């Protein structure tokens, strides 16, 4: 679908939903579909120059038509599994819930692969589910993304564990829950120049993620509007 048609669908979606609530079409133009990006430093944009412009949430907002607002809730070092770096422990959830997002985009798992954080796939999925359950309690739609690949690094992130344990667990979990899963890992080749430090991605790689995600968000809006 061309972006022009997508813009029309977004406007129709916003105006029709708000009209049912008794809000005028003119007010609808000023409203937005809110997207909360939940994750670790790969969401935050660690290491990027001008992360407020070059992180994937920032680039995503630029790609989307008017009618969307994207907020970056990435936390450096965050995990899904309950630990000292647990997202739940380190993020003021009230801030996210008070913002009342319509869509959650969740990408956690890279830090969970660290030896000091990893216990089992069950603990990882339980922690991830707790986060999603809490943050979607007001009715937000959910999109889950796998972690991207990583190279040899000093951060302790284990690419093998991401590939062999975390991604299969995400495939099973999202299938059971009915959440869309975007396999970001398979988007990239290790032969490409995708990193700034063998963990965190460069601007061009985040742009690629944003383009893939924007197409998924189009599908969500179409589903709500059908």
PEMORA-V183134 format. One record per backbone hydrogen bond with DSSP energy under -1.0 kcal/mol. CO is the residue of the C=O (numbers start at 1). NH is the residue of the N-H. E is the energy in kcal/mol with one decimal. If there is no record, write none. Layout:
co/nh/e
CO/NH/E
CO/NH/E
This chain:
co/nh/e
2/6/-1.8
3/7/-2.5
4/8/-1.6
5/9/-2.3
6/10/-2.5
7/11/-2.3
8/12/-2.6
9/13/-2.9
10/14/-2.6
11/15/-2.7
12/16/-2.6
13/17/-2.2
14/18/-2.3
15/19/-2.0
16/20/-1.6
18/23/-2.9
19/22/-1.5
24/28/-1.7
25/29/-1.3
27/30/-1.2
28/31/-1.4
33/69/-2.5
34/102/-2.0
34/103/-2.2
35/71/-2.7
36/105/-2.8
37/73/-2.4
38/107/-2.5
39/75/-2.2
40/43/-1.3
40/44/-2.5
41/45/-2.4
41/46/-2.0
45/48/-1.8
50/53/-2.2
50/54/-2.3
51/55/-2.1
55/59/-2.4
56/60/-2.5
57/61/-2.0
58/62/-1.3
59/63/-1.6
60/64/-2.0
67/33/-3.2
69/35/-3.0
71/37/-2.7
75/78/-2.0
79/87/-2.9
83/86/-1.7
85/79/-2.0
86/90/-1.6
87/91/-1.6
91/93/-1.4
92/95/-1.5
93/97/-2.8
94/98/-3.0
95/99/-1.0
96/100/-1.1
102/141/-2.8
103/36/-2.8
104/143/-2.8
105/38/-3.4
106/145/-2.9
109/113/-1.1
111/114/-1.2
114/117/-1.4
114/118/-2.3
120/124/-1.9
121/125/-2.8
122/126/-2.5
123/127/-2.3
124/128/-2.5
125/129/-2.9
126/130/-2.1
127/131/-1.9
128/132/-2.5
129/133/-3.0
130/134/-2.1
131/135/-2.5
132/136/-2.0
134/137/-1.1
136/139/-2.2
141/104/-3.2
143/106/-2.8
144/182/-2.6
158/162/-2.0
159/163/-2.5
160/164/-2.9
161/165/-2.2
161/166/-2.2
162/167/-2.5
165/169/-1.7
166/170/-2.2
167/171/-2.4
168/172/-2.1
169/173/-2.5
170/174/-2.7
171/175/-1.6
172/176/-2.0
173/177/-2.2
174/178/-1.8
174/179/-1.4
180/144/-2.6
182/146/-2.3
182/184/-1.7
184/187/-1.1
189/192/-1.9
192/194/-1.3
194/202/-2.3
198/151/-2.9
200/196/-2.8
202/206/-2.1
203/207/-2.0
204/208/-1.6
205/209/-1.9
206/210/-2.4
207/211/-2.1
208/212/-1.9
209/213/-2.7
210/214/-2.3
211/215/-1.3
212/216/-1.4
213/217/-2.4
214/218/-1.6
215/219/-1.5
216/220/-1.8
217/221/-2.3
218/222/-2.2
219/223/-2.2
220/224/-2.3
221/225/-1.7
